[in-house]
Each structure stands twice: as C-alpha cells, then as structure tokens.
Amino acid sequence: MANINKKESDFYQDYLRSTHRLGRLVSVITLILLVGAPFAIGAYLGAMPDLGAAARGFLAVGLVWTVSSVAEFLIYTPMLGAGGSYLAFITGNLINMKIPCAMTAREMVGAKTGTAENEVISTLSIATSSLVTILVLAVGVLLLTPLQPVLQSPVLRPAFDQVVPALFGALAYRYYRKDVTLALIPLAAMSALFILLPSLASSTSILIIPSGAIAIGLSYLKFRKTQQEARV
C-alpha cells in the first residue's frame, strides 16, 4: 500500500510539473499573440497606433485592472488548481462561465479544494467549457447574418438585455439555498453599495474581495456560534 501511494504521489507530482511547464509555455505564446496582433495588423495596413496615446489610455484603466487581475489570481487559483487555472486564464470568461462550470463539476463528484481529484475535475470541466464555447461561437458566426433580423427584432430585444442577470440568478440560486442568510447579507451589502455608488459597477472584480470577506466573516461567526452551542 505504501508503494502504491508513493507511486501515485510521484505520478501526481510529474503531472503537476508537466502541467506547469506546458501552461507557462502556452501562456507566454498567448501573451505574445495578444500583444503582437495589433502591431502586426498595424504594420500590415500601414496604420500603427500612437504609442504615447495608447500608453496614456492604458494608464487610465490599466492600474485598476492590474489590481483586479492579481485579486482574481489569488482567489481563483486555489479553487481551480494548476491545469484549470492555466486553461481558465488563457481562454478567459472566468466569472461568467469557467468558475461556475468548475464549481458545479466539483460539487457533482464531491471533490475538495486542494486535492488531486479537484485538479483533474477542474481541468476537465474548464477544457470542456472552452471547447463548447468555441463550438457555439463558430456556429454563431456562421449563422450571424441569417439570424440578424431575428436578433435585432424589437420584440426580442428586452429579452436579450436580461440574459446576463437571468444567467447569474440561475447559477446563484443553487448556492443561495444552502444558507439563505449567509448569501443574502453580502448580496444586500453589495447591492446597496452599487445603488449608492453606481460608478463602482465597473469595478466588480475588485469588489469580490470585500464581498468575499463579508461571507467568510459571517461563516466564521456562524461556526463559532455552532461550536459554543455544541459545548453547552
């Protein structure tokens, strides 16, 4: 049994090393392609952007998104594991799709954060989500022109405007019902904050930190109360 466990541990460590090696390589390639594409297109068309103006524009919003990026990395990486994190950050759309997909898959199989099972499940679920996204986008591009009259119909436009709230509401309900009080207090606090300061709507990624802190604090207080009641 000890030899089997050691073999499994060695295999898992080899898997992590290969995942990090491949993930870093693809991340560098992706970064080069993303940054290089505008310059390559500009050079080909003879319309290079004003680098000074681009730098000033980046500084206006870049600092905010830099903080947001660091916060998302610190929050999501422990949840997703190595393989899932590389896939999620390279393909994007974490909050809307990758995180809910990984959490749902993890809950279905009963895997816990930080385990080898969570590593595998997160990677498989995010990879599947990415492939489905690519397939749906490809079909959407092909059907964009034929469906344009339907998509621009004034009758359906109000429904399309509510797609994102409906999506988040459906995803959130399964977690809210586990502990309504724990879910509603952070939700009410963040809703009140956005109502009083609408300009913060563009900083939702940063506000994940205080809302998460509220949820963690409430969970800790509830845990302490349960422990005290158990002692009594």
C-alpha positions in Angstrom: 0.0 0.0 0.0 2.9 2.4 0.8 4.5 1.7 -2.5 1.2 2.3 -4.3 0.7 5.6 -2.5 4.2 6.7 -3.3 3.8 5.8 -7.0 0.5 7.8 -7.1 2.2 10.7 -5.4 5.2 10.6 -7.8 2.8 10.4 -10.8 0.8 13.4 -9.5 4.0 15.5 -9.0 5.1 14.6 -12.5 1.7 15.6 -13.8 1.9 19.0 -12.0 5.4 19.7 -13.3 4.4 18.9 -16.9 1.2 21.0 -16.4 3.2 24.0 -15.2 5.8 23.6 -18.0 3.1 23.4 -20.7 0.9 26.1 -19.1 3.8 28.6 -18.8 4.8 28.0 -22.4 1.2 28.4 -23.8 0.7 31.5 -21.5 3.8 33.1 -23.0 2.7 32.3 -26.5 -0.8 33.6 -25.9 0.6 36.8 -24.4 2.8 37.4 -27.4 -0.1 36.8 -29.8 -2.5 39.0 -27.9 0.0 41.9 -27.6 1.6 41.4 -31.0 -1.6 41.1 -33.1 -2.5 44.9 -33.1 1.1 45.8 -34.0 1.2 43.1 -36.8 -2.1 44.4 -38.2 -1.0 48.0 -37.9 2.3 47.2 -39.7 0.5 45.3 -42.4 -2.1 48.1 -43.0 0.4 50.9 -42.5 -1.6 52.3 -39.7 0.4 52.0 -36.5 -1.2 53.5 -33.4 0.2 56.4 -31.5 2.1 54.6 -28.7 2.1 57.6 -26.5 -1.7 57.9 -26.6 -2.0 54.1 -26.2 0.2 54.3 -23.1 -1.8 57.1 -21.6 -5.0 55.2 -22.3 -3.6 52.1 -20.6 -2.5 54.1 -17.5 -6.1 55.4 -17.2 -7.5 51.9 -16.7 -4.6 49.6 -16.5 -3.8 50.2 -12.8 -7.4 49.3 -11.9 -7.3 46.1 -14.0 -3.9 45.2 -12.7 -5.2 45.1 -9.1 -8.2 43.2 -10.3 -6.1 40.6 -12.1 -3.9 40.0 -9.1 -7.0 39.6 -6.9 -8.6 37.2 -9.3 -5.4 35.1 -9.5 -5.2 34.9 -5.7 -8.9 34.0 -5.4 -9.4 31.6 -8.3 -6.1 29.7 -8.5 -6.7 27.7 -5.2 -10.2 26.8 -6.4 -9.2 25.6 -9.9 -5.8 24.0 -9.4 -2.9 24.3 -11.8 -4.4 22.9 -15.1 -7.7 24.6 -14.6 -6.1 27.9 -13.8 -3.9 27.9 -16.9 -6.9 27.0 -19.1 -9.3 29.5 -17.5 -6.9 32.5 -17.6 -5.9 31.7 -21.2 -9.4 31.3 -22.5 -11.0 33.9 -20.3 -14.6 34.5 -19.2 -13.9 33.2 -15.7 -16.7 34.7 -13.7 -19.4 34.1 -16.2 -18.5 30.5 -17.3 -15.3 28.9 -16.1 -15.8 29.3 -12.4 -19.4 28.2 -12.3 -18.6 25.2 -14.5 -15.7 24.1 -12.4 -17.6 24.5 -9.1 -20.6 22.6 -10.4 -18.5 19.7 -11.6 -16.5 19.6 -8.3 -19.8 19.6 -6.4 -21.2 16.8 -8.5 -18.3 14.4 -7.8 -17.7 15.6 -4.2 -14.1 16.7 -4.8 -12.5 19.1 -2.3 -10.3 22.1 -3.0 -6.5 21.3 -3.0 -6.9 17.6 -3.8 -5.8 15.7 -6.9 -9.4 15.0 -7.7 -10.2 18.7 -7.8 -7.2 19.3 -10.0 -8.4 16.7 -12.6 -12.1 17.7 -12.4 -11.4 21.4 -12.7 -9.2 20.8 -15.7 -11.6 18.6 -17.5 -14.6 20.8 -16.8 -12.9 24.0 -17.9 -11.5 22.3 -21.0 -15.0 21.1 -21.9 -16.4 24.5 -21.3 -13.8 26.1 -23.5 -14.5 23.6 -26.4 -18.2 24.2 -26.1 -17.7 27.9 -26.1 -15.6 27.7 -29.3 -18.2 25.5 -31.0 -21.0 27.8 -30.0 -19.1 30.9 -31.2 -18.3 29.2 -34.5 -21.9 28.3 -35.1 -23.0 31.8 -34.1 -20.6 33.4 -36.5 -21.9 31.2 -39.3 -25.5 32.0 -38.5 -25.0 35.7 -37.6 -26.1 37.0 -41.0 -29.2 34.7 -41.4 -30.3 35.4 -37.8 -29.7 39.1 -37.8 -33.3 40.1 -38.4 -34.4 37.9 -35.5 -31.7 39.1 -33.2 -32.5 42.8 -33.9 -36.2 42.3 -33.5 -37.7 44.9 -31.2 -39.9 42.2 -29.7 -36.9 40.1 -28.5 -34.5 42.9 -27.6 -35.8 43.2 -24.0 -35.2 39.5 -23.5 -31.6 39.7 -24.8 -31.0 42.6 -22.4 -31.8 40.3 -19.4 -29.8 37.3 -20.4 -26.9 38.0 -18.1 -29.0 38.7 -15.0 -31.0 35.6 -15.7 -27.9 33.5 -16.1 -26.3 34.8 -12.8 -29.6 34.3 -11.0 -30.0 30.7 -12.1 -26.3 30.0 -11.1 -26.5 31.7 -7.8 -29.8 30.1 -6.6 -28.2 26.7 -6.0 -25.7 28.3 -3.7 -28.1 30.7 -2.0 -30.4 27.9 -1.0 -27.7 26.2 1.1 -27.6 29.1 3.5 -30.0 31.9 2.7 -28.8 34.3 5.5 -25.2 33.8 4.6 -25.9 34.6 0.9 -28.4 37.5 1.3 -26.3 39.7 3.7 -23.3 40.1 1.3 -25.8 40.4 -1.6 -27.7 43.1 0.2 -24.5 45.0 1.2 -23.1 44.9 -2.4 -26.5 45.9 -3.9 -26.8 48.9 -1.6 -23.2 49.9 -2.4 -23.9 49.8 -6.2 -27.1 51.7 -5.8 -25.4 54.4 -3.7 -22.3 54.5 -5.9 -23.2 53.4 -9.5 -19.7 54.2 -10.7 -18.4 51.1 -8.9 -20.2 48.9 -11.4 -17.1 48.9 -13.5 -15.0 47.5 -10.5 -16.9 44.3 -9.8 -13.8 42.2 -9.9 -12.2 44.2 -7.1 -15.3 44.2 -5.0 -15.2 40.4 -5.0 -12.6 40.8 -2.2 -14.8 42.7 0.3 -17.9 40.7 -0.5 -16.0 37.5 0.0 -14.5 38.8 3.2 -18.1 39.5 4.5 -19.1 36.0 3.6 -16.1 34.5 5.2 -16.6 36.6 8.4 -20.2 35.6 8.6 -19.3 31.9 8.1 -16.7 32.1 10.9 -19.2 33.7 13.3 -21.7 31.1 12.5 -19.1 28.4 13.0 -18.1 29.9 16.4 -21.8 30.0 17.5 -22.3 26.4 16.5 -19.2 25.4 18.4 -20.4 27.2 21.5 -23.8 25.7 21.3 -22.3 22.2 20.9 -20.2 22.8 24.1 -23.3 23.8 26.1 
